[in-house]
Amino acid sequence: MAKLKAGDPAPDFTGKTTDGSTVSLKDFRGKKLVMYFYPMDDTPGCTAQACSLRDANKNIAKKGAAILGVSTQDSASHQKFTAKYKLNFPLLADTDHAIGKAYGTIGGGGLMAAAKAIVGMADRVTFIIDEKGKIAHILDKPETKNHAEEVLALL
């Protein structure tokens, strides 16, 4: 599969979020989506990234965007992570890795990506998807502590 780039249609997805509801890409049509993939709940980098986005969620929403976090842990893990850090956006449980594979965040090139794929962890990548479902920006090396500032600069 070719690596996704800005201008490509975002791959469709359907999955369960923290509260047990099902979401799909089409649910976000008409607004921007900050869809960020992260390796694992409740680890230092992932927590810093999630809290950065949590703290800026109102400003991100003012720019017409929603936030959706995606990792391979199950809904129970996501619920604990959300409650512990009072996250104000949903996390999507990609337990079968289908969404990560479609977006190229699981099983990509390189030794580290291969090692992560073996244990079921996604690479840390953020996709900003426009109102029509096209990828507007890709942040493939986000700075976890200042991730919201990176995102806001691109919205």
Rosetta blueprint (number, residue, H / E / L):
1 M L
2 A L
3 K L
4 L L
5 K L
6 A L
7 G L
8 D L
9 P E
10 A L
11 P L
12 D L
13 F L
14 T E
15 G E
16 K E
17 T E
18 T L
19 D L
20 G L
21 S L
22 T E
23 V E
24 S E
25 L H
26 K H
27 D H
28 F H
29 R L
30 G L
31 K L
32 K E
33 L E
34 V E
35 M E
36 Y E
37 F E
38 Y L
39 P L
40 M L
41 D L
42 D L
43 T L
44 P H
45 G H
46 C H
47 T H
48 A H
49 Q H
50 A H
51 C H
52 S H
53 L H
54 R H
55 D H
56 A L
57 N H
58 K H
59 N H
60 I H
61 A H
62 K H
63 K L
64 G L
65 A E
66 A E
67 I E
68 L E
69 G E
70 V E
71 S E
72 T L
73 Q L
74 D L
75 S H
76 A H
77 S H
78 H H
79 Q H
80 K H
81 F H
82 T H
83 A H
84 K H
85 Y H
86 K L
87 L L
88 N L
89 F L
90 P L
91 L E
92 L E
93 A E
94 D L
95 T L
96 D L
97 H L
98 A H
99 I H
100 G H
101 K H
102 A H
103 Y H
104 G L
105 T L
106 I L
107 G L
108 G L
109 G L
110 G L
111 L H
112 M H
113 A H
114 A H
115 A H
116 K H
117 A H
118 I H
119 V L
120 G L
121 M L
122 A L
123 D L
124 R L
125 V E
126 T E
127 F E
128 I E
129 I E
130 D L
131 E L
132 K L
133 G L
134 K E
135 I E
136 A E
137 H E
138 I E
139 L E
140 D L
141 K L
142 P L
143 E L
144 T H
145 K H
146 N H
147 H H
148 A H
149 E H
150 E H
151 V H
152 L H
153 A H
154 L H
155 L L
